[in-house]
Amino acid sequence: MQPFEYASPKTLQEALSLLGASWADANILAGGTDLISLLKEYIHTPKRVVNIKAIPELRGIEKTSAGLRIGAAVTLSELLANAEVRSSYPSLIQAAQGVHSMQIRNMGTIGGDLCQRPRCWYFRNGFGLLAMKDGKSLVPGGENKYHAIFPSPPAYFVSASSFGPPLIALGARVKIASSSGTREVPLEKFFLAPKDPNMREVDLKPNEILTEILIPAAAGVRNATYEVRERETLDWPLATASVALTMKGNQVASARIVMGHVGPTPVVAAQAAKVVAGKTINESVAEQAAQAAVAGAKPLSRNAYKVQLARVAVKRALLAAVA
């Protein structure tokens, strides 16, 4: 990898002062499970790497009057061990359990998961984020087995985040800090589908740090995540679905259904949510919602199989939430 300066600040303000105006100036190191490979592959070649693991403000899981605060540097293992998360937010636990590597659970952070770069092999092999050549994307007519079935041309990669879909379904926001202050962004708007190869897939500037995730209280909200994988060893899912159902007795008062790994951003299935509203979830209703969720899919030449997987994931997530 290209040589770089290394800094390990002890406070958030010190860390922010070490960042720059461009991504070439500095990169953030948290768990490092994504950044290290990007450095080795020369996809990222920053002048400085800023380790944020020793900053207390970025750690901890706290129950608040409004819900739950999760520090961006909280590891997957810490999330899995937290009693409040396990009792009220099973969709997050199920997403974390999908990461089968104990090493990544112990090192990987929830903030890092939200900010990780795409796993697209065109991007990882130096063809750029949008894999453009002569003004056209290489993906639609190329190796697109693992790409989007809800593309946003010219973005055909899929968001790699495991926690994006369940957190969006739960109505989470993220807090972002810079030297000039802080801002909050609904997680649904944090993920972006770039139109330019120099853009990023998340609403984060080079001089900013994602500091915490804020989740509304989930009392009475039934939530679940279901993932479909090619193999149960260390791998990314082929399709996922996360649901959050606000109940009125046995009926759904309102619903949020979000699919993952099928588009450049997590895909909110608004029509599927309308299908289940006012109804009791059973096999038939779950199937109707699942069909509605994938009705707008536009698969590429080699990934039509993902439509069926996404449909199954939505159906099983709904049934799991009310089981």
Residue, then its C-alpha position, 0 to 999 in steps of 0.5 A: m500500500q502507499p505510505f501514509e501518516y498515522a494519527s490516533p487522536k483521543t478526542l473528537q475535535e482533535a480527530l476533526s482537525l486532522l481531516g482535510a478538504s478532500w478524500a485524498d487528504a485523510n481517511i478514517l480508521a475505525g474497525g478497519t475491516d473495509l479500509i485496510s483492503l481498500l488501502k492494499e488495493y490502492i483504491h484509497t491512497p490517503k496522505r493520512v489515516v486517522n484512527i478514531k477507536a480511542i475516542p470515548e464520545l464515539r462509543g457506548i449504547e445508551k437508552t434515552s427518553a427518545g429511544l436508543r443512542i449507539g456510538a458509531a464506534v460500537t462493535l458488532s459484538e457489543l451490539l449483540a451483547n446489549a440487553e436493550v438491543r436484544s429485547s427491543y430491536p431484534s432486527l439489528i441483532q439478526a443483521a449482526q448475526g448474519v456476520h459470521s466471522m467472530q473477528i469481524r464482529n469483534m473489530g467491525t463497527i456499526g458506523g463503519d458498516l454504514c460507511q463501507r464502500p461497495r463490494c462491486w468487483y468493477f470498483r474493487n478492481g480499479f474501474g471506478l465507482l460507476a465502472m464507466k468506459d467511453g461514457k457507458s457503464l460496463v455493468p449492464g452487459g457485463e458480470n452483473k450477477y451480484h449487482a442491483i435489481f433496483p438500479s439508479p443508472p449509472a449506479y448499478f452497485v449494491s449498498a453493502s450495509s447490513f444495518g442500513p435496512p433495519l435502521i431505516a425501517l426503525g426510523a433512525r437518524v445519524k449525527i455527523a460532526s465537523s469542525s464547524g458543528t454537527r448535523e443530523v440526517p435521516l438514515e434513509k437520506f444518508f445513502l446516495a446513488p451517485k451520478d458522478p464517479n467522484m461522488r460517494e455513496v453516503d452523505l458524508k464530506p471528507n472533513e466529517i465524522l459519523t458520530e452516533i446513530l439515534i433510534p426512536a423508541a421501539a415499544g410496541v414496534r415488531n421488527a425483524t430482518y431476514e437475509v438470503r445468502e449464497r453461503e453461511t461463511l463470511d460473505w455478503p447477502l444476496a438480498t435482505a429485508s427488514v420490517a418494522l410494524t406498529m401494531k394495533g392489536n393483531q393488525v398492522a397500524s403502519a409499516r416500514i419495509v426496506m430491502g437491502h443488497v438490491g440497489p445502490t441504496p437500501v430500497v424502501a418498499a412503500q407499496a408493500a407497506k400499504v398492502v399490510a396496513g390495517k391487516t393481520i399478517n399471515e402467509s397470504v398477506a405476507e406474500q401479497a406484500a412481498q410481490a408488491a415489494v419487487a414489482g418495480a424490479k429491473p434486473l440486469s442480464r445475469n441477476a434476475y434470480k435476485v427478484q425471487l430472493a428479495r420477494v422471499a426475504v420480505k415475506r419471511a421478515l414479515l412473518a418473523a416480525v409477528a411470530 
